[in-house]
């Protein structure tokens, strides 16, 4: 079992190392894709600005003979703020969270956005300024909406073919909600432009609380601050669920259909083998019979080693004893006498080599001392 535990630990370390490499590779790939998307977006903005300048020059010079651009995608009227461009419908537009919050500030913010699909809104910017339309979809990540009729741009498929009309997103800050409000003094009801909305928490009671919206949408009411008028949510169509023969009806979902006692596992063993790999290297829990088998193999291996030790000859015993004594003795250490002897041997070998090569080692002559007669040599 120790061998199995070591194998599992090694497999886990290898898997963690591979996961780390893959994560770093994914981060680099994501960074490269983000840079490429930002570069393409900037190039597209430059191209749109150039086209807008060209269109403005044509409108000034040609007058009534200028081309009618209102029929197609016209973005030169939306170039005042590059962050509100509608050309980033391909999903690569990068917008900061602060910008998204500023776009959704008048409608309650991104966490409780008081806009829904089907709301009547008025456009405040662009060539469709002043027109009424209904919201078709909302993108809370970018702070944009698409309208049902306005801003239908023409996009050509990447593989060619005919151009298709697609709804192009515009900033939430470029629209305002329109709702009929009754004047309390005159009693006249007419459409009003709602320039600010606020969310009411569910714990606060409201006269026009829309319980249907609680079941199929947002769980709060929206009110106009200052006049305390609750703006009801658009009518939500209850989804029509179709029950098939393979589906479980709602009335039988909570019925108990499986009974088991303490001796029966809650999940059959074949199901466990399907959920997890039976022969995985990462497996840490094994069946009792498998554990007993591995322990028996380890015991048999140990007994075989003991039998080999018992059948050793005197020579094998002497060799094993000598190996054990050598291992217990440790690495040999050189004494000072041995080091001095090695130095002498190295010097003698060097001198012999120089003599064979016809060279002599340069040495410094030593001054001879006085002799016994008192004279120097």
KOLRO-714295 format. One line per field, with one value per residue (C-alpha): residue number from 1; residue in one letter; x, y, z. Coordinates in nm, 4 decimals. Layout:
# KOLRO-714295
k: NUM:... $
r: a:... $
X: X:... $
Y: Y:... $
Z: Z:... $
This chain:
# KOLRO-714295
k: 1:2:3:4:5:6:7:8:9:10:11:12:13:14:15:16:17:18:19:20:21:22:23:24:25:26:27:28:29:30:31:32:33:34:35:36:37:38:39:40:41:42:43:44:45:46:47:48:49:50:51:52:53:54:55:56:57:58:59:60:61:62:63:64:65:66:67:68:69:70:71:72:73:74:75:76:77:78:79:80:81:82:83:84:85:86:87:88:89:90:91:92:93:94:95:96:97:98:99:100:101:102:103:104:105:106:107:108:109:110:111:112:113:114:115:116:117:118:119:120:121:122:123:124:125:126:127:128:129:130:131:132:133:134:135:136:137:138:139:140:141:142:143:144:145:146:147:148:149:150:151:152:153:154:155:156:157:158:159:160:161:162:163:164:165:166:167:168:169:170:171:172:173:174:175:176:177:178:179:180:181:182:183:184:185:186:187:188:189:190:191:192:193:194:195:196:197:198:199:200:201:202:203:204:205:206:207:208:209:210:211:212:213:214:215:216:217:218:219:220:221:222:223:224:225:226:227:228:229:230:231:232:233:234:235:236:237:238:239:240:241:242:243:244:245:246:247:248:249:250:251:252:253:254:255:256:257:258:259:260:261:262:263:264:265:266:267:268:269:270:271:272:273:274:275:276:277:278:279:280:281:282:283:284:285:286:287:288:289:290:291:292:293:294:295:296:297:298:299:300:301:302:303:304:305:306:307:308:309:310:311:312:313:314:315:316:317:318:319:320:321:322:323:324:325:326:327:328:329:330:331:332:333:334:335:336:337:338:339:340:341:342:343:344:345:346:347:348:349:350:351:352:353:354:355:356:357:358:359:360:361:362:363:364:365:366:367:368:369:370:371:372:373:374:375:376:377 $
r: x:x:x:x:x:x:x:x:x:x:x:x:x:x:x:x:x:x:x:x:x:x:x:x:x:x:x:x:x:x:x:x:x:x:x:x:x:x:x:x:x:x:x:x:x:x:x:x:x:x:x:x:x:x:x:x:x:x:x:x:x:x:x:x:x:x:x:x:x:x:x:x:x:x:x:x:x:x:x:x:x:x:x:x:x:x:x:x:x:x:x:x:x:x:x:x:x:x:x:x:x:x:x:x:x:x:x:x:x:x:x:x:x:x:x:x:x:x:x:x:x:x:x:x:x:x:x:x:x:x:x:x:x:x:x:x:x:x:x:x:x:x:x:x:x:x:x:x:x:x:x:x:x:x:x:x:x:x:x:x:x:x:x:x:x:x:x:x:x:x:x:x:x:x:x:x:x:x:x:x:x:x:x:x:x:x:x:x:x:x:x:x:x:x:x:x:x:x:x:x:x:x:x:x:x:x:x:x:x:x:x:x:x:x:x:x:x:x:x:x:x:x:x:x:x:x:x:x:x:x:x:x:x:x:x:x:x:x:x:x:x:x:x:x:x:x:x:x:x:x:x:x:x:x:x:x:x:x:x:x:x:x:x:x:x:x:x:x:x:x:x:x:x:x:x:x:x:x:x:x:x:x:x:x:x:x:x:x:x:x:x:x:x:x:x:x:x:x:x:x:x:x:x:x:x:x:x:x:x:x:x:x:x:x:x:x:x:x:x:x:x:x:x:x:x:x:x:x:x:x:x:x:x:x:x:x:x:x:x:x:x:x:x:x:x:x:x:x:x:x:x:x:x:x:x:x:x:x:x:x:x:x:x:x:x:x:x:x:x:x:x:x:x:x:x:x:x $
X: 0.0000:0.2931:0.3818:0.0272:0.0291:0.3603:0.2280:-0.0880:0.1119:0.3439:0.0472:-0.1101:0.2120:0.2453:-0.1180:-0.0746:0.2382:0.0571:-0.2399:-0.0038:0.1566:-0.1845:-0.3051:-0.0032:-0.0479:-0.4161:-0.3321:-0.0794:-0.3283:-0.6035:-0.3651:-0.2649:-0.6285:-0.7216:-0.4376:-0.5342:-0.8998:-0.8060:-0.5815:-0.8552:-1.1064:-0.8795:-0.8241:-1.1982:-1.2541:-0.9951:-1.1619:-1.5050:-1.3735:-1.2193:-1.5474:-1.7352:-1.5093:-1.5568:-1.9347:-1.9417:-1.7408:-1.9732:-2.2794:-2.1292:-2.0145:-2.2923:-2.5881:-2.9113:-2.7127:-2.5305:-2.5991:-2.8806:-2.6991:-2.9989:-3.1015:-2.7984:-2.5434:-2.4690:-2.2209:-2.0802:-2.3504:-2.2292:-1.8600:-1.8680:-1.7700:-1.5553:-1.6685:-2.0260:-1.9486:-2.1915:-1.9500:-1.8308:-2.1167:-1.8696:-1.8262:-1.4662:-1.5507:-1.3625:-1.5389:-1.4274:-1.6594:-1.6586:-1.7805:-2.0577:-2.1660:-2.1785:-2.3891:-2.6403:-2.6364:-2.9658:-3.1463:-3.0297:-2.6884:-2.5829:-2.6814:-3.0432:-3.0978:-3.4537:-3.4892:-3.6452:-3.7096:-4.0198:-3.9783:-4.0579:-3.7581:-3.6586:-3.3205:-3.1232:-2.8180:-2.7297:-2.9217:-3.2332:-3.2458:-3.5993:-3.7452:-3.9403:-3.8663:-3.8759:-3.5870:-3.5115:-3.2199:-3.0000:-2.6289:-2.5395:-2.1723:-2.1204:-2.4020:-2.5722:-2.9164:-3.0520:-3.3769:-3.6430:-3.6602:-3.3784:-3.0077:-3.0461:-2.6986:-2.5875:-2.3221:-2.1580:-2.0839:-1.7089:-1.7368:-1.9193:-2.2833:-2.5579:-2.5514:-2.7839:-2.9600:-2.8623:-2.9608:-2.6630:-2.6142:-2.6219:-2.5275:-2.7901:-2.6943:-2.8145:-3.1779:-3.4415:-3.7550:-4.0920:-4.4063:-4.7529:-4.7830:-5.0982:-5.0618:-5.2108:-5.3262:-5.4859:-5.5564:-5.4157:-5.2205:-4.9469:-4.6069:-4.3246:-3.9507:-3.8243:-3.4692:-3.4018:-3.5185:-3.4661:-3.5200:-3.7452:-3.6313:-3.8738:-3.9276:-4.0928:-4.4636:-4.5897:-4.9402:-4.8534:-4.6327:-4.6162:-4.6023:-4.5829:-4.2544:-4.1255:-4.1771:-4.0412:-3.7990:-3.6671:-3.7728:-3.8127:-4.0218:-3.8894:-3.9956:-3.9360:-3.7671:-3.9276:-4.2824:-4.2828:-4.4543:-4.4071:-4.3366:-4.4711:-4.2598:-4.3521:-4.5857:-4.3913:-4.5184:-4.5255:-4.3071:-4.4984:-4.3248:-4.3994:-4.3798:-4.2495:-4.2715:-3.9158:-3.9784:-4.0839:-4.4076:-4.3948:-4.6366:-4.4097:-4.0736:-4.0668:-4.2044:-3.9595:-3.8759:-3.5561:-3.5249:-3.2055:-3.0796:-2.7475:-2.6010:-2.6769:-2.4722:-2.6748:-2.5251:-2.4660:-2.1027:-2.1391:-2.2635:-1.9586:-1.7351:-1.9066:-1.8706:-1.5019:-1.2323:-1.1926:-0.8273:-0.7264:-0.3843:-0.5394:-0.7543:-0.6938:-0.9743:-0.9756:-1.1943:-1.1055:-1.0214:-0.7762:-0.6077:-0.5810:-0.4312:-0.1631:-0.0792:-0.0472:0.1878:0.4014:0.4091:0.5060:0.7860:0.9106:0.9017:1.0927:1.3623:1.3824:1.4161:1.6986:1.8753:1.8319:1.9826:2.3023:2.6426:2.9244:3.0807:2.7540:2.7229:3.0808:3.0159:2.6941:2.8748:3.1561:2.9085:2.7273:3.0538:3.1623:2.8300:2.8457:3.2037:3.1071:3.3188:3.6980:3.8790:4.2325:4.4782:4.7552:5.0233:4.8314:4.7787:5.1530:5.2404:5.0047:5.1682:5.5140:5.3939:5.2364:5.5557:5.7718:5.5444:5.5499:5.9289:5.9607:5.7249:5.9196:6.2489:6.1135:5.9996:6.3487:6.2490:6.3608:6.1538:6.2704:6.3534:6.4798:6.8364:6.8761:7.1689:7.4121:7.4973:7.8500:8.0665:8.2517:8.5703:8.3892:8.3845:8.0952:8.0612 $
Y: 0.0000:0.2358:0.1932:0.2816:0.5896:0.7061:0.6512:0.8514:1.1373:1.1465:1.1526:1.4389:1.6411:1.5817:1.6794:1.9980:2.0842:2.0318:2.2367:2.5207:2.5129:2.5118:2.8007:3.0128:2.9267:3.0234:3.3522:3.4366:3.3416:3.5511:3.8469:3.8144:3.7931:4.0973:4.2983:4.1907:4.2778:4.6199:4.6864:4.5883:4.8005:5.1061:5.0532:5.0270:5.3495:5.5267:5.3983:5.5092:5.8533:5.8886:5.7829:6.0284:6.3162:6.2151:6.1978:6.5370:6.6908:6.5348:6.6650:7.0153:7.0232:6.8282:6.9497:6.7812:6.5619:6.3916:6.0176:5.9132:5.7341:5.7065:5.3864:5.1927:5.1976:5.5622:5.6080:5.9563:6.1008:5.8922:5.9768:6.2458:5.9894:5.7011:5.4833:5.4953:5.3644:5.1098:4.9359:4.6886:4.4463:4.1617:4.1073:4.2310:4.5728:4.6370:4.8696:4.9447:4.8809:5.2500:5.3377:5.0771:5.2170:5.5706:5.4481:5.2776:5.5396:5.7072:5.3683:5.2494:5.0988:4.7622:4.5589:4.6794:4.8017:4.9338:4.8568:4.5543:4.4181:4.5840:4.9249:5.2315:5.4617:5.7776:5.8198:6.1259:6.1000:6.0092:6.0319:5.8819:6.1519:6.2133:5.8876:5.6412:5.2714:4.9611:4.7740:4.4445:4.3221:4.4460:4.3813:4.4656:4.3778:4.6534:4.8855:4.8780:4.7982:4.7113:4.8590:4.6942:4.9418:5.1955:5.1300:4.8333:4.8050:4.6074:4.3437:4.1262:3.7637:3.6822:3.4124:3.6362:3.6450:3.8988:4.1565:4.1046:4.3678:4.3318:4.5444:4.7502:4.8295:5.1817:5.3097:5.3051:5.6653:5.7591:5.6609:5.7492:5.5694:5.6981:5.6285:5.7924:5.9853:6.1585:6.5183:6.5420:6.9036:6.8827:6.5090:6.4879:6.1739:6.1991:6.0492:6.1741:6.1257:5.9526:6.0786:5.8920:5.5629:5.4117:5.0570:4.9779:4.6803:4.3858:4.4367:4.7760:4.7477:4.9086:4.9559:4.8499:4.5542:4.3220:3.9733:3.8158:3.9933:3.8316:3.4909:3.5603:3.8501:4.1164:4.1091:4.4813:4.7789:5.0856:5.4327:5.7857:5.9770:6.3059:6.2223:5.8646:5.7173:5.3436:5.2457:4.8934:4.6411:4.5360:4.2435:3.9186:3.6197:3.3089:3.0450:2.7497:2.4331:2.1175:1.7883:1.4894:1.1219:1.1144:1.4098:1.3725:1.5557:1.8140:1.6233:1.3157:1.4909:1.4647:1.1101:0.8625:0.5902:0.4388:0.2687:0.1427:0.0336:0.0778:-0.2283:-0.1006:0.1841:0.4817:0.4469:0.1086:0.0217:0.0068:0.3664:0.4698:0.3017:0.5116:0.8365:0.7885:0.6029:0.2628:0.2373:0.5999:0.6795:0.9459:0.6975:0.6975:0.4705:0.1070:-0.1959:-0.4262:-0.7134:-0.4956:-0.3763:-0.7362:-0.8421:-0.5717:-0.6495:-1.0183:-0.9323:-0.7171:-0.9947:-1.2527:-1.0297:-0.9845:-1.3607:-1.4213:-1.1814:-1.3542:-1.6946:-1.5607:-1.4340:-1.7751:-1.9570:-1.7477:-1.9170:-1.8201:-1.6132:-1.4225:-1.3647:-1.2340:-1.0028:-0.8691:-0.8184:-0.6316:-0.4067:-0.3303:-0.2464:-0.0251:0.1574:0.2088:0.3363:0.6211:0.8151:0.7996:1.1131:1.2203:1.2926:1.5571:1.2950:1.1588:1.5079:1.5824:1.2587:1.3406:1.6831:1.5248:1.2785:1.5601:1.7703:1.4737:1.3899:1.7506:1.7673:1.4418:1.5701:1.8930:1.7035:1.4754:1.7810:1.9378:2.2077:2.2766:2.4259:2.7747:2.7825:3.0620:2.9894:2.9905:3.1748:2.9250:2.9702:2.9947:2.6860:2.5467:2.7438:3.0729:3.1316:3.1380:2.9238 $
Z: 0.0000:0.0535:-0.3121:-0.4155:-0.1909:-0.3408:-0.6932:-0.6173:-0.4614:-0.7630:-1.0028:-0.8084:-0.8207:-1.1952:-1.2531:-1.0460:-1.2456:-1.5767:-1.4533:-1.3605:-1.7061:-1.8749:-1.6576:-1.7445:-2.1126:-2.0976:-1.9283:-2.1989:-2.4696:-2.3091:-2.2775:-2.6417:-2.7526:-2.5425:-2.6939:-3.0454:-2.9783:-2.8384:-3.1374:-3.3805:-3.1930:-3.2083:-3.5802:-3.6318:-3.4384:-3.6549:-3.9712:-3.8500:-3.7593:-4.1056:-4.2653:-4.0433:-4.1522:-4.5147:-4.4733:-4.3012:-4.5877:-4.8443:-4.6633:-4.6544:-5.0154:-5.1877:-4.9838:-5.0966:-5.3392:-5.0512:-5.0117:-4.7794:-4.5013:-4.2719:-4.4496:-4.3341:-4.0565:-3.9745:-3.6907:-3.7540:-3.5308:-3.2373:-3.2447:-2.9712:-2.7097:-2.8426:-2.5506:-2.6828:-3.0270:-3.1600:-3.3958:-3.1292:-3.1841:-3.2381:-2.8632:-2.8357:-2.6925:-2.3684:-2.1241:-1.7693:-1.4755:-1.3865:-1.7358:-1.7141:-1.3764:-1.5197:-1.8092:-1.5776:-1.2991:-1.3937:-1.3987:-1.0552:-1.1360:-1.2691:-0.9614:-0.9676:-1.3211:-1.3480:-1.7165:-1.8788:-2.2247:-2.3673:-2.1995:-2.4121:-2.4322:-2.6139:-2.7845:-2.6725:-2.9001:-3.2542:-3.5818:-3.4171:-3.1508:-3.0237:-3.1610:-2.9457:-2.9473:-2.7288:-2.5722:-2.7423:-2.5263:-2.2405:-2.1864:-1.8255:-1.8746:-2.1331:-2.0251:-2.3663:-2.5069:-2.8489:-2.9823:-3.1933:-3.4836:-3.4590:-3.5158:-3.7460:-3.8949:-4.1975:-4.1303:-4.3934:-4.3002:-4.2735:-4.5444:-4.7869:-4.8871:-4.8507:-4.5740:-4.2798:-4.0723:-3.7080:-3.4073:-3.2988:-2.9288:-2.7897:-2.4471:-2.1713:-2.0973:-2.4470:-2.3733:-2.1137:-2.0058:-2.1306:-1.9261:-1.9038:-1.5767:-1.4502:-1.3386:-0.9847:-1.0362:-1.3815:-1.3952:-1.7485:-1.8356:-2.0944:-2.1706:-1.9535:-1.9920:-1.6761:-1.6227:-1.2967:-1.1465:-0.8035:-0.6780:-0.3812:-0.1690:-0.1483:0.2265:0.1632:0.0757:-0.2419:-0.3711:-0.7249:-0.6287:-0.9318:-0.7894:-1.1346:-1.1867:-0.8683:-1.0215:-1.3686:-1.3295:-1.0908:-0.7248:-0.6631:-0.7707:-0.9507:-0.8471:-0.9716:-0.6870:-0.5915:-0.6984:-0.5585:-0.8641:-0.9068:-1.2677:-1.3248:-1.5074:-1.8611:-1.8906:-1.8733:-2.0627:-1.8474:-2.0120:-2.1475:-2.0327:-2.2280:-2.0389:-2.2309:-2.1472:-2.0122:-1.7746:-1.4128:-1.3298:-1.0547:-0.8318:-0.8258:-0.7866:-0.4074:-0.3905:-0.2446:-0.4931:-0.3487:-0.0107:0.1457:0.4878:0.6656:0.4936:0.1431:-0.0065:-0.1263:-0.4753:-0.6422:-0.7048:-1.0883:-1.0772:-0.8760:-1.1343:-1.4036:-1.2094:-1.1301:-1.3150:-1.1579:-1.2620:-1.2049:-1.0669:-0.8435:-0.6559:-0.2797:-0.1594:-0.2659:-0.2106:0.0787:-0.1544:-0.3477:-0.0276:0.0960:-0.2381:-0.2291:0.1345:0.0473:-0.2404:-0.0103:0.2525:-0.0109:-0.1347:0.2204:0.2835:-0.0410:0.0713:0.4085:0.2355:0.0190:0.3290:0.4982:0.1966:0.1839:0.1686:0.4081:0.1311:0.0751:0.4497:0.4667:0.1714:0.3280:0.6599:0.4866:0.2997:0.6230:0.8014:0.5124:0.5107:0.8872:0.8648:0.6339:0.3876:0.4449:0.5609:0.4588:0.7400:0.7295:0.6666:0.3710:0.2297:0.2677:0.0937:-0.1910:-0.2307:-0.2550:-0.5176:-0.7217:-0.7052:-0.8049:-1.0960:-1.2158:-1.2014:-1.3949:-1.6614:-1.7022:-1.7217:-1.9937:-2.1877:-2.1718:-1.9274:-1.5744:-1.2974:-1.1977:-0.8300:-0.6115:-0.4827:-0.1109:0.0594:0.2122:0.5759:0.7355:0.7501:1.0391:0.9415:0.9664:0.5883:0.3538:0.0465 $
